[in-house]
Amino acid sequence: MSFPYPVGHRVPLYLAPMAGVSESPFRRLCRAFGADVVVTEFLSAEGIRRENAATIAKLRFGADERPIGVQIFGADPAAMGEAAALVTEVFEPEFIDINFGCPVKKVVKRNGGSGCLKDLGLVQAVIRAVAAHTHLPVTVKIRSGWSEEMRDPVTIALRCQDAGARALTLHPRTRAQMYSGAARWDEIAAVAQALEIPVIGNGDIKTAADALRMWQATGCAGVMIARGSFGQPWVFGQARALLEGTPMPPAPPVAERFAIALRHARMAADYEPDRRGAAIEFRKHLGWYAKGLPGSATLRQRLHAVESLDEVEGIFGDYLAHAERYAAAERAADDADDRGAGASLAGSAAGDGSLSGGALVAAGHAGA
Ligand SMILES: Cc1cc2nc3c(=O)[nH]c(=O)nc-3n(C[C@H](O)[C@H](O)[C@H](O)COP(=O)(O)O)c2cc1C
């Protein structure tokens, strides 16, 4: 069982396809930090075949992102075939991945994404149409089924393999679950056991140790990380170390974490010509990089208000110079909240207001 495209390691680590997140700058960063394979966010076959400018822009990638898969979605086999042909001819990624997992209403109502899972004949027709229009390997990403009643990942996966899929990623939740409940790794193990093609496990990997645990528990051929990469692209290097049986490098200290965030911000600024748009889009990443730091509430508040990526360095510098003040402000805000809760309890008896304004003043002071 080998991968149908070159992968750097015996157990490759994947950056998951994620709309609005696994864009070129983040893909490049994750590759630099040890992701072996990256995948674009899902792109509509209709948008590709009509050469919609926004869709085509998202197909751009650099040589340093390879090996890369372009993920497409749609329920019309002819349109999917046409899109695959265009992607192959113009962009030539290492593989084309078909999305059978997206749970979003707008997509599934036209039977796209996980909507296809209601009709396995359609799933197979889509895979065959795509495979017929490209010389590249065609892979699929599935959920465990449409609903709990229709949950049957092994049957779905076998049908995909039978139709010509050359590798398969399983996110073991149903569409009905969206992102709730635990991903059922036992289903990854069952699918990996049943298939001849490589099975990539996905779901609930929050740390490098989780990646190792998934591989050990399921026997999957590769491990795909989605939300666990948010604000910590170094998770790939850590996971690689654990898979190789070498000591895991620690998470970088705060100053280095900020330097990585700035590197990412500069890549995003270079990639996106609209400077303000780039900053607004990047706010979520900034929030993720700041998550968990002492006093991060105030820090994140400031980062979530940036209008230009040029502001970020100054905010980080201020935090590093005054980290204790940020933490103190957070404690003051918490205390004020506690007092506010106490006061509003007392106040509700007295018909009085709360003290939450104090918390705002404290936070604002620290942010200055
Ligand atoms: C913001 C976001 C966007 C996503 N977009 C896509 C997508 O475009 N294509 C896809 O196949 N899955 C998409 N997913 C699902 C992830 O690839 C992954 O299957 C899911 O998050 C479970 O993995 P995790 O528990 O490691 O996050 C998305 C998930 C998130 C959180």
The ligand as a Gaussian input file, in Angstrom:
#p B3LYP/6-31G(d) Opt

LIG

0 1
 C      -12.631000      26.281000       9.457000
 C      -12.740000      24.917000       8.848000
 C      -12.866000      24.780000       7.470000
 C      -12.944000      23.517000       6.891000
 N      -12.996000      23.413000       5.524000
 C      -12.905000      22.175000       4.940000
 C      -12.758000      22.045000       3.528000
 O      -12.709000      23.024000       2.770000
 N      -12.672000      20.773000       3.018000
 C      -12.721000      19.660000       3.829000
 O      -12.613000      18.536000       3.321000
 N      -12.848000      19.766000       5.155000
 C      -12.922000      20.995000       5.735000
 N      -12.966000      21.093000       7.098000
 C      -12.908000      19.878000       7.926000
 C      -11.470000      19.532000       8.335000
 O      -10.663000      19.273000       7.206000
 C      -11.442000      18.311000       9.278000
 O      -11.990000      17.217000       8.600000
 C      -12.233000      18.534000      10.571000
 O      -11.985000      19.830000      11.108000
 C      -11.887000      17.477000      11.618000
 O      -10.526000      17.526000      11.958000
 P      -10.007000      18.204000      13.337000
 O      -10.776000      17.576000      14.456000
 O       -8.517000      17.909000      13.344000
 O      -10.300000      19.664000      13.259000
 C      -12.932000      22.353000       7.702000
 C      -12.837000      22.499000       9.090000
 C      -12.732000      23.745000       9.669000
 C      -12.586000      23.862000      11.166000

